Amino acid sequence: MAKKTLRQIRREKDITQKQLSRLTGLSERIISIYENDVEALRAASFNNLEKLARALGVKVDDIFLG
């Protein structure tokens, strides 16, 4: 299976950045940064990663491993 980016996972779930922002409490700006900069995503706090994973219905590992 090919690796999936945060953006691909979000799009597969048919969720906009705005919706993900509301679900996680994270700003649209930080979500955009995480989607466009893998280093920023890797540096994200575990708390933020948990929020993203929970909102997307995936495990934190899935965000990195696809």
N, C-alpha and C positions, 0 to 999 in steps of 0.2 A: 504494500500500500504506500502511495506517495505521501510525503509530509504535507500537512495542510497549514496554511498560515492562519493567524487570528482572523484576518479579513475573510478568508475562505470559509472558516467555521461560522462566522457571523452571517455571511451571505447564505450559506446552506440552511441556516435556521430562519432565514427571511426576516432578519432583524436589522434595522438601520442603526447607525451610530447614535442617533438621538434616542432611540428606544433603549439601546444598550446602556447609554448614559443614565437614563431614568431607572433602569433595572439595577444598576450597580452603585449609583451615587457618584460615579466618576464623571469628570467633565468630558464632553465630546472631544475637546482638544487633546486630552491625555489618551483617549482611545485611538484617535487618529495617529498620535505619535507612536503608540504601541504597535499599530498596524503597519506603519511605514518605517520603523527603525527597530530592527531585531535586537540591537544592543540595549535600547531603552526598555524593551519588553523583558529582556534578561535581567535588567537592573530593577525591575518593578518589585515592589514589596510583595511578600507572599499574601498579605491581606488583599491587595488589589487583584492578584492573580486568582485568589479564591472567589472573589466577587465576580470576576469575568467568567470563570469556569461554572459557577453556580447559575449565573444568568443564562449561559449558553447550554447548560445541561450536559457538560463534559467534565472530565477530570482535569486538574491543573496540568498533568503530564501531556494531555492531548493538545494543549495549546503549544507545547514545544515539540512534541513528537509526532503530531498528526495522528 
